[in-house]
Amino acid sequence: MAANVENVLREKCKVYVQVGKDDFKRLTSEVKDIKEVIPKILTSDLLDSYSKLEASQEELQQVHSENHKLRTELDYLQQEHQRQIGEAEKRYNNLIGDYDRGREEKFDLKCQLADVNQQLIDQSDYCASLGASVCTLLWRVSRQQQSVSTLLEGAKAEEFLHLTRKTIISYFATWGEDDPQEKSEELEFVLALCGIITNIAAAPCGREFFTRKEIGQVLVDCLVTTLEKTSVQHNVKIRSLMLMALYNISINFRGLQYLISKPSLLPLMLRLIQEESDSEIKLNAARLLQSIVMEPECLSHEHLQQVKKLRYTFYLQTQSSKELFASCSFH
């Protein structure tokens, strides 16, 4: 069909030109030469090169297309990168602002904390000073047996013993292995509390209170435990008052039985007599030990053997029960 169309077009486009004979011969010769030259020019290599050229052009066009696509993607990625950089800078600036505000808030909190700590120290010093003053006065008042009876009749007696126990535990947790300053408010406070306990235990009603009330027994346990855990040569005055309080409690038969029920008490007294260098500690430990051994029916065979093993010749005196009661003094 294409050939027919070509023939029709050729018929329509026929143009007749009058050519001379010489020109015709020359034209014929040229056509013949062209026919001879064309096969030499249009070789298979040339045709292959032309095919390769077309393929290269198509490949080049494809490369141009891919290059254009990559450039488009690159432009998009650059724009996206710039956008992300802008967002990152914005977040960075926000974080810097938050950091600066956090530093300011932290500084303000440190200042507030320092103020609160100072207030707490001032309040603690004030409470210690107030407690030392009040308890020192109460210590002097408790030297009278009538005053002890009045103190124990109040509704706050058990609460006072509970607070005393907590204060002793807290004090020795802080100063168990060290000695505070000689005139520190904490020392005076705890010393006065132990003096009050000693004077309460020196009164008959006080000894009954310690042996019958649960909080009294808990406080006795606290005194024994504190004496066990505290190293020698430390807090001598306070420990001496504790030993005096335990001795006063031992005068009461029920109190003596309660003390003997503590298996660590006898070894503790023996250790204090042997290792302690302070004479008052040794004396009070010996008095408590003597008070216990003066009632042999309350001691087990094991307890008696523990006492016999100790080679001591100092601070043990023979006293009658009346002398023991008379030796219960107020401090």
BELMO-V908035 format. One record per run of one state. SS is the DSSP state (H for helix, E for strand, C for the rest). FROM is the first residue (numbers start at 1). TO is the last residue. Records with the same first field share a line. If there is no record, write none. Layout:
SS = FROM-TO, FROM-TO
This chain:
C = 1-1, 13-20, 42-43, 142-144, 154-156, 176-184, 203-203, 213-213, 230-235, 251-252, 261-262, 276-278, 294-295, 299-300, 310-320, 327-331
H = 2-12, 21-41, 44-141, 145-153, 157-175, 185-202, 204-212, 214-229, 236-250, 253-260, 263-275, 279-293, 296-298, 301-309, 321-326
